């Protein structure tokens, strides 16, 4: 798997739109500190929320991949799984798709809560002339757009 980033994409600069706030600008320019937003404060309630298409669980291969993922996650997080118990749980989930769907929904909600509690986001754009970004994130064109070198 390859990861794209500003350098590999050939971008020399990235931009951050924000309202004009002297304290935040001072922190950025003088203190080299940026403010990271909490996903729970985003205007779009679906941002940073994991999503699984539950209709995909009708496919046997997809079911198996999900069950494998849940069992690996359980082992990775300290659940001591005996092979017999793991196989028993696997068969239960295969026979009861409704239970697997409930498990996927609960995992999605739990992951969303975990993301909101433990992660922060600093949004950057490769464009500094987007009218919509200026209107929405820069206090209706009264804010600033900061330029950051990718070097």
C-alpha positions in Angstrom: 0.0 0.0 0.0 1.3 3.4 -0.9 0.4 6.6 1.0 -0.1 9.9 -0.7 1.2 12.9 1.1 2.0 16.5 0.1 5.5 15.7 -1.1 4.6 12.7 -3.1 1.8 14.7 -4.7 4.2 17.4 -5.7 2.6 20.1 -3.4 4.9 22.8 -2.1 2.3 24.4 0.1 -0.8 23.6 2.0 -3.4 26.0 3.3 -5.5 26.3 6.5 -8.6 28.5 6.5 -9.7 30.0 9.9 -11.4 32.9 11.5 -9.2 35.9 12.5 -8.2 35.2 16.1 -5.1 37.0 17.5 -4.4 34.4 20.1 -4.5 31.5 17.7 -2.4 33.4 15.2 0.2 34.2 17.9 0.3 30.6 18.9 0.9 29.5 15.3 3.4 32.2 14.3 5.3 32.8 17.5 4.9 29.6 19.5 4.8 27.1 16.6 1.6 25.6 18.0 -1.6 24.8 16.1 -5.1 24.2 17.4 -6.4 20.7 16.7 -10.2 20.4 16.4 -12.2 17.7 18.1 -14.3 15.7 15.6 -17.3 16.1 17.9 -17.2 19.8 17.2 -17.4 19.3 13.4 -20.5 20.7 11.6 -20.9 17.4 9.7 -22.0 14.7 12.2 -20.6 12.0 10.0 -17.0 13.3 9.8 -14.6 10.9 11.3 -17.3 8.2 11.8 -16.5 4.7 10.6 -19.1 3.3 8.3 -19.8 -0.3 7.1 -22.4 -1.1 4.5 -24.5 -3.7 6.3 -25.9 -4.9 3.0 -22.4 -6.2 2.2 -22.8 -8.7 5.1 -25.1 -10.7 2.8 -22.0 -12.0 1.0 -20.4 -15.0 2.7 -16.8 -13.8 1.9 -17.6 -10.4 3.4 -19.1 -12.1 6.5 -15.9 -14.2 6.9 -13.7 -11.1 6.6 -15.7 -9.3 9.3 -15.7 -12.3 11.6 -11.9 -12.6 11.1 -11.4 -8.9 11.9 -13.5 -9.1 15.1 -11.7 -12.2 16.3 -8.3 -10.6 15.5 -9.3 -7.5 17.3 -10.5 -9.5 20.3 -7.1 -11.3 20.5 -5.1 -8.1 20.0 -7.0 -6.5 22.8 -6.2 -9.2 25.3 -9.1 -11.6 25.0 -7.7 -15.1 25.6 -9.5 -17.1 22.9 -9.3 -20.8 23.0 -9.5 -22.3 19.5 -12.7 -24.2 20.3 -14.4 -21.0 21.7 -13.3 -19.0 18.6 -14.7 -21.6 16.3 -18.0 -21.7 18.3 -18.3 -17.9 18.1 -17.5 -18.0 14.4 -20.3 -20.6 13.7 -22.8 -18.6 15.8 -22.1 -15.4 13.8 -22.4 -17.3 10.5 -25.7 -18.8 11.5 -27.1 -15.6 12.9 -26.4 -12.7 10.4 -28.6 -10.4 12.6 -26.1 -10.9 15.5 -23.2 -10.1 13.2 -25.0 -6.9 12.0 -25.6 -5.8 15.6 -21.9 -6.5 16.4 -20.8 -4.4 13.4 -23.2 -1.5 14.4 -21.8 -1.6 18.0 -18.3 -1.6 16.8 -18.9 1.3 14.5 -20.4 3.4 17.3 -17.6 2.4 19.7 -15.0 3.4 17.1 -16.7 6.7 16.5 -16.7 7.4 20.3 -13.0 6.4 20.5 -12.0 8.7 17.6 -13.9 11.6 19.2 -12.2 11.1 22.6 -8.6 10.4 21.4 -8.0 12.1 18.1 -7.8 15.7 16.9 -7.7 17.1 13.4 -6.0 20.0 11.6 -7.5 20.5 8.2 -5.4 21.6 5.3 -6.2 22.3 1.7 -4.1 22.3 -1.4 -6.1 25.3 -2.7 -6.0 28.8 -1.2 -8.6 30.4 -3.5 -11.7 28.3 -2.8 -14.7 30.6 -2.3 -16.6 28.0 -0.3 -13.7 27.4 2.1 -13.3 31.2 2.6 -17.0 31.6 3.3 -17.4 28.6 5.6 -14.1 28.3 7.5 -12.8 31.9 7.4 -15.8 33.6 9.0 -17.6 34.6 5.8 -14.4 35.9 4.1 -13.4 37.9 7.2 -10.8 35.4 8.4 -7.4 34.3 7.1 -5.9 31.5 5.0 -2.6 30.4 6.4 0.1 29.0 4.1 2.4 26.2 5.2 5.4 25.0 3.3 5.5 21.2 3.0 9.3 21.3 3.3 
